[in-house]
Amino acid sequence: MEKPNMMESVEPCSDQYSFKTDLRLNAWLAVAVVVYLATLWLNSRHPDWSPLVRGLIALTPLVPGLLYIRSWVRFIRECDELQRRIQSEAFLFASIGTVIVGAAIGALNTHGVPTAMFTHSLGIGGSFMSMLCLWSVGWALAKCRYK
C-alpha cells in the first residue's frame, strides 16, 4: 500500500516540503491565472467582438480552474482520514464563506451602496481569491481543533 499524502508536503516551510508535489498539485492554478489574465487583456482590447465571443472568452478560465479542483480532490483522496476531515471542513468553510461574501456584495450593490472594487459581483478572480483566503482561515481553525 502506498504512503498517504501529507499536507506538510505542500507547506513551503515544513520539513517534508516537496517542490515536485507542490508543483504537480498547483500547476493548473498557475494555468488558470495566466488564462484569466489573458482573457482580461483580450476582452479589454476587443470591445467590438460579439457578446457571445466575449462571453466564451470570459468563461475559459473555468476549464483550468476545474482541472485545478480535480488535482486537489485527487490529492485529498490520497490523504489519511484526519487530513481528509480537516480539508473537508476547510473547504466547506471557504465555500459557504464565499457564498456569503458574494451575497453581501450583491445586496450592497442592489441597494446602491458602493463596494470598493466589486462593482457587480466577485467575478471569477474574486471568487477564487475569496476561496483561497477563507480556505486558509478554515484550515488554520480545523488544524487547531484537531491538535
C-alpha positions in Angstrom: 0.0 0.0 0.0 1.2 3.5 -0.9 2.1 6.0 1.8 -0.8 8.6 2.1 -0.3 12.2 1.0 0.7 14.6 3.8 -0.3 18.3 3.8 3.2 19.1 5.0 4.5 18.0 1.6 2.9 21.2 0.1 3.6 23.6 3.0 6.6 25.6 1.9 8.3 26.0 5.2 7.8 22.5 6.6 10.4 19.8 6.9 8.6 17.5 4.5 8.0 20.0 1.7 8.3 18.7 -1.8 8.5 21.2 -4.7 7.6 18.4 -7.1 4.4 17.6 -5.2 3.5 21.2 -4.8 4.1 21.9 -8.5 2.0 18.9 -9.5 -0.8 20.0 -7.2 -0.8 23.7 -8.2 0.2 23.7 -11.8 -3.4 24.1 -13.0 -3.8 27.1 -10.7 -0.9 28.8 -12.5 -2.5 28.0 -15.9 -5.9 29.3 -14.6 -4.2 32.6 -13.6 -2.5 33.0 -16.9 -5.6 32.2 -18.8 -7.6 34.6 -16.6 -5.2 37.5 -17.3 -5.2 36.7 -21.0 -9.0 36.8 -21.1 -9.0 40.2 -19.3 -6.5 41.5 -21.8 -8.3 40.1 -24.8 -11.7 41.4 -23.7 -10.4 44.9 -23.0 -8.5 45.1 -26.3 -11.5 43.9 -28.4 -14.7 45.5 -27.1 -16.2 45.3 -30.6 -16.4 41.5 -30.6 -19.8 39.9 -30.2 -21.1 39.3 -26.7 -21.1 35.6 -27.4 -17.4 35.5 -28.3 -16.6 37.8 -25.3 -18.6 35.6 -23.0 -16.9 32.4 -24.2 -13.5 34.0 -23.7 -14.5 35.2 -20.2 -15.5 31.6 -19.3 -12.3 29.9 -20.5 -10.5 30.2 -17.1 -13.1 27.9 -15.7 -11.6 24.9 -17.6 -8.1 25.1 -15.9 -9.9 26.1 -12.7 -11.9 22.8 -12.8 -8.8 20.9 -13.5 -7.2 22.6 -10.5 -10.1 21.4 -8.3 -9.7 17.9 -9.7 -6.0 17.8 -8.7 -6.9 18.9 -5.2 -9.6 16.3 -5.0 -7.2 13.6 -6.1 -4.6 14.8 -3.5 -7.1 14.9 -0.7 -8.4 11.4 -1.5 -4.9 10.0 -1.0 -4.6 11.7 2.4 -5.2 10.0 5.7 -8.6 10.2 7.4 -7.7 13.1 9.7 -6.3 15.2 6.8 -9.4 14.5 4.7 -11.6 15.7 7.5 -9.6 18.8 8.1 -9.6 19.7 4.4 -13.4 18.9 4.1 -14.0 21.4 7.0 -11.7 24.0 5.5 -13.3 23.8 2.0 -16.8 23.8 3.5 -15.9 27.0 5.5 -14.4 28.6 2.3 -17.3 27.7 0.0 -20.0 28.9 2.4 -18.0 32.0 3.3 -17.6 32.8 -0.4 -21.3 32.5 -1.0 -22.0 34.8 2.0 -19.4 37.4 0.7 -20.9 37.2 -2.8 -24.4 37.6 -1.5 -23.3 40.6 0.7 -21.7 42.3 -2.2 -24.7 41.7 -4.4 -27.1 43.0 -1.7 -25.0 46.1 -1.2 -24.8 46.8 -5.0 -28.6 46.2 -5.3 -29.2 49.0 -2.8 -26.7 51.4 -4.3 -24.0 51.1 -1.7 -20.7 51.3 -3.4 -18.3 48.4 -2.6 -14.6 49.0 -3.0 -13.5 47.2 -6.2 -16.5 44.9 -6.8 -19.0 46.8 -9.0 -21.4 44.0 -9.6 -20.1 40.7 -8.1 -16.9 38.9 -7.1 -16.2 37.6 -10.6 -14.0 34.6 -11.3 -10.9 36.1 -9.9 -12.5 37.4 -6.8 -14.3 34.1 -6.1 -11.0 32.2 -6.3 -9.3 34.7 -4.1 -12.1 34.6 -1.6 -12.0 30.8 -1.6 -8.2 30.9 -1.0 -8.3 33.3 1.8 -11.3 31.6 3.6 -9.8 28.2 3.0 -6.6 29.4 4.8 -8.6 30.6 7.7 -10.7 27.4 7.8 -7.6 25.2 7.5 -6.0 27.0 10.4 -9.1 26.7 12.5 -9.5 23.0 11.7 -5.9 22.3 12.5 -6.2 24.0 15.9 -9.3 22.0 16.6 -7.7 18.6 16.0 -4.4 19.2 17.8 
